[in-house]
């Protein structure tokens, strides 16, 4: 399985991005949770979606089971773990074009 880091490729490669939030369908979330539950923790990072010509840029290991969390529960530490590309939560919500109350899948990982 893989995740595209198209917007945060440099942050991923530098190892400063250790969380990502995704607006995944229930089926996708369940697939990632099943992988975690089965002990499959290592996955591929790409620079864009593979079916759109993406290339593998590295690997990462999940550090927690992917779960949904409302954006408005994010802390300053979560914002930093997202790569530090935004200085405030308001700026981050605008960047991803989602309201603060939206529940997103959170994937926590470390770059390998």
C-alpha positions, 0 to 999 in steps of 0.5 A, spaced: 500 500 500 502 507 498 500 514 500 502 520 496 506 526 499 505 530 492 504 536 497 509 535 502 514 531 498 520 535 501 517 534 508 517 527 508 524 526 505 526 530 510 523 526 515 519 532 519 512 529 516 510 524 521 502 525 520 498 526 515 490 527 515 486 524 509 479 524 507 478 517 506 472 513 504 470 508 510 473 502 505 480 505 505 480 506 512 478 499 513 483 497 509 489 500 512 486 498 519 486 491 517 493 492 515 495 495 522 491 489 525 495 484 521 502 487 523 503 490 516 506 496 518 511 498 512 508 502 506 511 506 500 511 513 499 510 516 492 510 523 489 504 523 486 498 517 485 502 511 482 496 511 476 498 518 475 505 517 473 507 517 481 514 514 483 516 511 489 520 516 494 521 512 500 518 507 505 514 509 512 512 505 518 506 506 521 506 508 528 499 508 530 493 504 528 489 509 523 483 512 526 478 518 524 479 524 528 476 531 528 480 536 525 479 541 531 482 536 536 489 538 532 494 541 537 500 545 535 504 538 535 500 535 530 501 541 526 508 540 526 508 533 525 504 535 519 510 537 516 510 545 519 508 548 512 502 552 516 503 556 522 496 556 524 491 551 525 486 556 521 491 556 515 492 548 515 484 548 515 484 553 509 490 549 505 486 542 505 479 546 504 476 542 510 472 545 516 475 544 523 469 539 525 471 535 519 473 528 521 479 526 517 483 519 517 490 520 521 496 516 519 502 517 524 508 514 521 516 514 521 520 515 515 524 509 514 
